[in-house]
Amino acid sequence: MMTGLGQDVRFGLRMLRKNPGFTAVAVLTLALGIGATTAIFSLVSGILLKPLPYPQPDRLVRLLQSYPEKGLDTWRLSQASFALYREQNHFFSSVAAYASSGANLTGRERPERLQAAKVTADFFKVLSKPPLLGRTFVPGEDTPGKNTVCVLSYGLWQRYFSGNPGVIGKSLTLDNSSVEVVGVMPADFKFPTSETEIWIPLGLKPEALHPWFLTGIARLKPGVLPETAQKDVTSLLLAAGQKNPQLVSRNDPPPPGSGLKATVEPLKQAITGKTEKPLLILQFAAGFILLIACANIANLLLSRAVGRSREISLRYAQGATPGRVVQQLLTESVLLSCFGAVAGVILAWWVVRTLSRLPLEGIPRIDEVSISGGVLAFTAAIAVLTGILFGLVPAIQTYRLGLTAGMKEGQKGSSGKMTRRVNSTLVAAQFALSLILLIGAGLVLKSFQRLMTVNPGFQPDNVMTMLLPVTTQKYHNSAQELQFYHSLLEQVRALPGVTAAGVTSNLPFSGDENTDGYIVEGFEPPGGGDAPQVQLQTVSPGYFRALGMSLERGREPLDTDKEDTPLVAVVDETLAHRYWPDGNALGKRIKTTGDNQWLTIVGVVNGIKNANLSEEMMPHMYVAHGQEPLLRMYLVVRTAGNPTSLVGPIQNKLHDLDPDVPVYAAHTMEEVVGRTLNSQKLTRLLLTTFAVLALLLAVVGIYGLMSIYVTSRKQELGIRLALGAQPSALLSGVLKEGLILTVVGIAIGLAGSLAVTQSITSLLYGVSPRDPVVFTSIPLLLVTVALVACYGPARRASRINPLVGLR
């Protein structure tokens, strides 16, 4: 058996070398199909399939809360609710919590802002990840006054300490306080984000009911399901809420049926859940490309088999069995697919390398994507399967022809009706698959275009933003804080090219949100029910102009709005029109549920989107910075020209004012908004690329089929011309043949598209999955392209010399 297989391989290699043109076209076609499939599988493998790099990762869960009645699908924990889960749960072996934060690292010429995570003492215990050097946190180090230690990431250890193994015990100055380095984590530990550089113990106060800023993580006990643990901690939450309503709500205990619950979700799903569906859709799209490529190669092999029919017939005559001949043909096709797989892996490596260089923040685990051993094994399996798939049709066709039919086919020199039917079926299937991909890409592209035309409520062009992480160690009271920002804004506004500047506590589209319940005077919730939610921001004078928002009524916060003056607020039109049809909210009073002080509404601004372009506008409430002073603020600067040119001058002004405050997260507002679209951009790019590839392969397929059609009927066409047929009739006849195949493929594809496009509804914005424009224009495009592809062979048919045809 092995001897026969070796002979088949050697003979197959000789046949491929003997036909270099055929081999090159086939390998290139397969490289596109296998390369696309491998590239997407590397994303699926690295993001979805690869286990988290922790021991027994299937037992790790994320712990949050959900309160649908408040419109909160995910709600973080307070320190008190976390303490409740940690101390009274029955199904977790260990529980921890973290909050993404930042820390100012000083002690060098320029201060540096580090991406930090404030964690409880059991954080590393839950993840079961030992340090590379030193130790992690011990119980008690997450209490106020004792949290003066830190653990470094591998990257920060290399960058700041040059990988010095004697770093343990050294001190760092973080936020003007000295902390001791007790450990260094391995290079592959990147949690909660891949940008985390340092871990600091959280000064935990178990009695603190507000704010809700923690994310819980836990390790399930062996054999416990997340659903079981969720029921347990939900019952704990509801029971505790009846005793102390503020543990779960700022008002009364949640009413029955409100849906308040604890959510226990597998950690891997929590990290990658939003990318799962787009990636699987892309994997199916890549599979369509591979099927189209296989159909093309099958057609090529069928056409080639016609020329080899005499050779196959002689093999039968010399005693070869049909099974032995089929084995030879399948061996050749598998060899072909292996060469295509090698080229495809090279193409996939280039695609993955290119994607790794794109700014794709927000796509989880993208830094873990690579052409791994598992991906190569998948590609090898695909190579063998595709080789058998596209080689099976011509092999079976040869088997069915048998000895007598093969000799007859070889003598006629034509493909025969049976072969033509198979060719036509494959081409129609190509057009059907291509249409499904093109319609899907068309819907996604139209959706993205609609998304890009959405008005976020502000003008992001020519705006520079940066975070100013000022610390309390140097600014001990609100007067000092306000003086710092007032001086900074004065100096920034004086810079050449600056047209407006302001500061805000929460920057739209940055991921920072501060929601709170609110009550409008005269519209109190009946029976003390839960108040609706509002996005709460602290802003300075000039912020609205800097962001490009419009003041519809009244005034903005002023420098004269101070802590000893009547409290004022500015609301947006979304909130104003909800209570007053004409939108005139001036003079009305409002308060948040977290503060019982009434604020007088002095201005109304236009509504804005806060998290992404596809969301509904949520009510916004803006309070004056002078009356609600905060240290950590975003600087927003509108310029007359290129905003990035002002980063250096602003940094110099900031350094002169306070050398310990770093410039952090300096981005244009267009970049900030654009980062929220990274997932959609990747899906649109890859799906559109696949659709174009499918169209090209389908065009090549029908062009090749029509060329074979004309060549195989050259004698017949010559006779018809000799008998007086008009060249135009032959041209229209070939075009008609191609058009029939195209229409059949489109009809099948439309039926498939109606079913398939329902699966991508969640990826669409403002577009129906059965959009009539897309479902009309794409088939017309396909018909036009197919007729253009058929024109070349049709023109050759109309120009055949009758004498050559007869000869």
Secondary structure in CASP SS format (residue, H / E / C, confidence):
PFRMAT SS
TARGET T0000
AUTHOR 0000-0000-0000
METHOD secondary structure of the structure
MODEL  1
M C 1.00
M H 1.00
T H 1.00
G H 1.00
L H 1.00
G H 1.00
Q H 1.00
D H 1.00
V H 1.00
R H 1.00
F H 1.00
G H 1.00
L H 1.00
R H 1.00
M H 1.00
L H 1.00
R H 1.00
K H 1.00
N C 1.00
P H 1.00
G H 1.00
F H 1.00
T H 1.00
A H 1.00
V H 1.00
A H 1.00
V H 1.00
L H 1.00
T H 1.00
L H 1.00
A H 1.00
L H 1.00
G H 1.00
I H 1.00
G H 1.00
A H 1.00
T H 1.00
T H 1.00
A H 1.00
I H 1.00
F H 1.00
S H 1.00
L H 1.00
V H 1.00
S H 1.00
G H 1.00
I H 1.00
L H 1.00
L H 1.00
K C 1.00
P C 1.00
L C 1.00
P C 1.00
Y C 1.00
P C 1.00
Q C 1.00
P H 1.00
D H 1.00
R H 1.00
L E 1.00
V E 1.00
R E 1.00
L E 1.00
L E 1.00
Q E 1.00
S E 1.00
Y E 1.00
P H 1.00
E H 1.00
K H 1.00
G C 1.00
L E 1.00
D E 1.00
T E 1.00
W E 1.00
R C 1.00
L E 1.00
S C 1.00
Q H 1.00
A H 1.00
S H 1.00
F H 1.00
A H 1.00
L H 1.00
Y H 1.00
R H 1.00
E H 1.00
Q H 1.00
N C 1.00
H C 1.00
F C 1.00
F E 1.00
S E 1.00
S E 1.00
V E 1.00
A E 1.00
A E 1.00
Y E 1.00
A E 1.00
S E 1.00
S E 1.00
G E 1.00
A E 1.00
N E 1.00
L E 1.00
T E 1.00
G C 1.00
R C 1.00
E C 1.00
R C 1.00
P C 1.00
E E 1.00
R E 1.00
L E 1.00
Q E 1.00
A E 1.00
A E 1.00
K E 1.00
V E 1.00
T C 1.00
A C 1.00
D C 1.00
F H 1.00
F H 1.00
K H 1.00
V H 1.00
L H 1.00
S C 1.00
K C 1.00
P C 1.00
P C 1.00
L C 1.00
L E 1.00
G E 1.00
R C 1.00
T C 1.00
F C 1.00
V C 1.00
P C 1.00
G C 1.00
E C 1.00
D C 1.00
T C 1.00
P C 1.00
G C 1.00
K C 1.00
N C 1.00
T C 1.00
V E 1.00
C E 1.00
V E 1.00
L E 1.00
S C 1.00
Y H 1.00
G H 1.00
L H 1.00
W H 1.00
Q H 1.00
R H 1.00
Y H 1.00
F H 1.00
S C 1.00
G C 1.00
N C 1.00
P H 1.00
G H 1.00
V H 1.00
I C 1.00
G C 1.00
K C 1.00
S E 1.00
L E 1.00
T E 1.00
L E 1.00
D C 1.00
N C 1.00
S E 1.00
S E 1.00
V E 1.00
E E 1.00
V E 1.00
V E 1.00
G E 1.00
V E 1.00
M C 1.00
P C 1.00
A C 1.00
D C 1.00
F C 1.00
K C 1.00
F C 1.00
P C 1.00
T C 1.00
S C 1.00
E C 1.00
T C 1.00
E C 1.00
I E 1.00
W E 1.00
I E 1.00
P E 1.00
L C 1.00
G C 1.00
L C 1.00
K C 1.00
P C 1.00
E C 1.00
A C 1.00
L C 1.00
H C 1.00
P C 1.00
W C 1.00
F C 1.00
L E 1.00
T E 1.00
G E 1.00
I E 1.00
A E 1.00
R E 1.00
L E 1.00
K C 1.00
P C 1.00
G C 1.00
V C 1.00
L C 1.00
P H 1.00
E H 1.00
T H 1.00
A H 1.00
Q H 1.00
K H 1.00
D H 1.00
V H 1.00
T H 1.00
S H 1.00
L H 1.00
L H 1.00
L H 1.00
A H 1.00
A H 1.00
G H 1.00
Q H 1.00
K H 1.00
N C 1.00
P H 1.00
Q H 1.00
L H 1.00
V C 1.00
S C 1.00
R C 1.00
N C 1.00
D C 1.00
P C 1.00
P C 1.00
P C 1.00
P C 1.00
G C 1.00
S C 1.00
G C 1.00
L C 1.00
K E 1.00
A E 1.00
T E 1.00
V E 1.00
E E 1.00
P E 1.00
L H 1.00
K H 1.00
Q H 1.00
A H 1.00
I H 1.00
T H 1.00
G H 1.00
K H 1.00
T H 1.00
E H 1.00
K H 1.00
P H 1.00
L H 1.00
L H 1.00
I H 1.00
L H 1.00
Q H 1.00
F H 1.00
A H 1.00
A H 1.00
G H 1.00
F H 1.00
I H 1.00
L H 1.00
L H 1.00
I H 1.00
A H 1.00
C H 1.00
A H 1.00
N H 1.00
I H 1.00
A H 1.00
N H 1.00
L H 1.00
L H 1.00
L H 1.00
S H 1.00
R H 1.00
A H 1.00
V H 1.00
G H 1.00
R C 1.00
S H 1.00
R H 1.00
E H 1.00
I H 1.00
S H 1.00
L H 1.00
R H 1.00
Y H 1.00
A H 1.00
Q C 1.00
G C 1.00
A C 1.00
T C 1.00
P H 1.00
G H 1.00
R H 1.00
V H 1.00
V H 1.00
Q H 1.00
Q H 1.00
L H 1.00
L H 1.00
T H 1.00
E H 1.00
S H 1.00
V H 1.00
L H 1.00
L H 1.00
S H 1.00
C H 1.00
F H 1.00
G H 1.00
A H 1.00
V H 1.00
A H 1.00
G H 1.00
V H 1.00
I H 1.00
L H 1.00
A H 1.00
W H 1.00
W H 1.00
V H 1.00
V H 1.00
R H 1.00
T H 1.00
L H 1.00
S H 1.00
R H 1.00
L C 1.00
P C 1.00
L C 1.00
E C 1.00
G C 1.00
I C 1.00
P C 1.00
R C 1.00
I H 1.00
D H 1.00
E H 1.00
V C 1.00
S C 1.00
I C 1.00
S C 1.00
G H 1.00
G H 1.00
V H 1.00
L H 1.00
A H 1.00
F H 1.00
T H 1.00
A H 1.00
A H 1.00
I H 1.00
A H 1.00
V H 1.00
L H 1.00
T H 1.00
G H 1.00
I H 1.00
L H 1.00
F H 1.00
G H 1.00
L H 1.00
V H 1.00
P H 1.00
A H 1.00
I H 1.00
Q H 1.00
T H 1.00
Y H 1.00
R H 1.00
L H 1.00
G H 1.00
L H 1.00
T H 1.00
A H 1.00
G H 1.00
M H 1.00
K H 1.00
E H 1.00
G H 1.00
Q H 1.00
K H 1.00
G C 1.00
S C 1.00
S C 1.00
G H 1.00
K H 1.00
M H 1.00
T H 1.00
R H 1.00
R H 1.00
V H 1.00
N H 1.00
S H 1.00
T H 1.00
L H 1.00
V H 1.00
A H 1.00
A H 1.00
Q H 1.00
F H 1.00
A H 1.00
L H 1.00
S H 1.00
L H 1.00
I H 1.00
L H 1.00
L H 1.00
I H 1.00
G H 1.00
A H 1.00
G H 1.00
L H 1.00
V H 1.00
L H 1.00
K H 1.00
S H 1.00
F H 1.00
Q H 1.00
R H 1.00
L H 1.00
M H 1.00
T C 1.00
V C 1.00
N C 1.00
P C 1.00
G C 1.00
F C 1.00
Q C 1.00
P C 1.00
D C 1.00
N C 1.00
V E 1.00
M E 1.00
T E 1.00
M E 1.00
L E 1.00
L E 1.00
P E 1.00
V C 1.00
T C 1.00
T C 1.00
Q C 1.00
K C 1.00
Y C 1.00
H C 1.00
N C 1.00
S H 1.00
A H 1.00
Q H 1.00
E H 1.00
L H 1.00
Q H 1.00
F H 1.00
Y H 1.00
H H 1.00
S H 1.00
L H 1.00
L H 1.00
E H 1.00
Q H 1.00
V H 1.00
R H 1.00
A C 1.00
L C 1.00
P C 1.00
G C 1.00
V E 1.00
T E 1.00
A E 1.00
A E 1.00
G E 1.00
V E 1.00
T E 1.00
S C 1.00
N C 1.00
L C 1.00
P C 1.00
F C 1.00
S C 1.00
G C 1.00
D C 1.00
E C 1.00
N C 1.00
T E 1.00
D E 1.00
G E 1.00
Y E 1.00
I E 1.00
V E 1.00
E C 1.00
G C 1.00
F C 1.00
E C 1.00
P C 1.00
P H 1.00
G H 1.00
G H 1.00
G C 1.00
D C 1.00
A C 1.00
P C 1.00
Q E 1.00
V E 1.00
Q E 1.00
L E 1.00
Q E 1.00
T E 1.00
V E 1.00
S C 1.00
P C 1.00
G C 1.00
Y H 1.00
F H 1.00
R H 1.00
A H 1.00
L H 1.00
G C 1.00
M C 1.00
S C 1.00
L E 1.00
E E 1.00
R E 1.00
G E 1.00
R C 1.00
E C 1.00
P C 1.00
L C 1.00
D C 1.00
T C 1.00
D C 1.00
K C 1.00
E C 1.00
D C 1.00
T C 1.00
P C 1.00
L C 1.00
V E 1.00
A E 1.00
V E 1.00
V E 1.00
D E 1.00
E H 1.00
T H 1.00
L H 1.00
A H 1.00
H H 1.00
R H 1.00
Y H 1.00
W C 1.00
P C 1.00
D C 1.00
G C 1.00
N C 1.00
A C 1.00
L C 1.00
G C 1.00
K C 1.00
R E 1.00
I E 1.00
K E 1.00
T E 1.00
T C 1.00
G C 1.00
D C 1.00
N C 1.00
Q C 1.00
W C 1.00
L E 1.00
T E 1.00
I E 1.00
V E 1.00
G E 1.00
V E 1.00
V E 1.00
N C 1.00
G C 1.00
I C 1.00
K C 1.00
N C 1.00
A C 1.00
N C 1.00
L C 1.00
S C 1.00
E C 1.00
E C 1.00
M C 1.00
M C 1.00
P C 1.00
H E 1.00
M E 1.00
Y E 1.00
V E 1.00
A E 1.00
H C 1.00
G C 1.00
Q C 1.00
E C 1.00
P C 1.00
L C 1.00
L C 1.00
R E 1.00
M E 1.00
Y E 1.00
L E 1.00
V E 1.00
V E 1.00
R E 1.00
T E 1.00
A C 1.00
G C 1.00
N C 1.00
P H 1.00
T H 1.00
S H 1.00
L H 1.00
V H 1.00
G H 1.00
P H 1.00
I H 1.00
Q H 1.00
N H 1.00
K H 1.00
L H 1.00
H H 1.00
D H 1.00
L H 1.00
D C 1.00
P C 1.00
D C 1.00
V C 1.00
P C 1.00
V C 1.00
Y E 1.00
A E 1.00
A E 1.00
H E 1.00
T E 1.00
M H 1.00
E H 1.00
E H 1.00
V H 1.00
V H 1.00
G H 1.00
R H 1.00
T C 1.00
L C 1.00
N H 1.00
S H 1.00
Q H 1.00
K H 1.00
L H 1.00
T H 1.00
R H 1.00
L H 1.00
L H 1.00
L H 1.00
T H 1.00
T H 1.00
F H 1.00
A H 1.00
V H 1.00
L H 1.00
A H 1.00
L H 1.00
L H 1.00
L H 1.00
A H 1.00
V H 1.00
V H 1.00
G H 1.00
I H 1.00
Y H 1.00
G H 1.00
L H 1.00
M H 1.00
S H 1.00
I H 1.00
Y H 1.00
V H 1.00
T H 1.00
S H 1.00
R C 1.00
K H 1.00
Q H 1.00
E H 1.00
L H 1.00
G H 1.00
I H 1.00
R H 1.00
L H 1.00
A H 1.00
L C 1.00
G C 1.00
A C 1.00
Q C 1.00
P H 1.00
S H 1.00
A H 1.00
L H 1.00
L H 1.00
S H 1.00
G H 1.00
V H 1.00
L H 1.00
K H 1.00
E H 1.00
G H 1.00
L H 1.00
I H 1.00
L H 1.00
T H 1.00
V H 1.00
V H 1.00
G H 1.00
I H 1.00
A H 1.00
I H 1.00
G H 1.00
L H 1.00
A H 1.00
G H 1.00
S H 1.00
L H 1.00
A H 1.00
V H 1.00
T H 1.00
Q H 1.00
S H 1.00
I H 1.00
T H 1.00
S H 1.00
L H 1.00
L C 1.00
Y C 1.00
G C 1.00
V C 1.00
S C 1.00
P C 1.00
R C 1.00
D C 1.00
P H 1.00
V H 1.00
V H 1.00
F H 1.00
T H 1.00
S H 1.00
I H 1.00
P H 1.00
L H 1.00
L H 1.00
L H 1.00
V H 1.00
T H 1.00
V H 1.00
A H 1.00
L H 1.00
V H 1.00
A H 1.00
C H 1.00
Y H 1.00
G H 1.00
P H 1.00
A H 1.00
R H 1.00
R H 1.00
A H 1.00
S H 1.00
R C 1.00
I C 1.00
N C 1.00
P H 1.00
L H 1.00
V H 1.00
G H 1.00
L H 1.00
R C 1.00
END
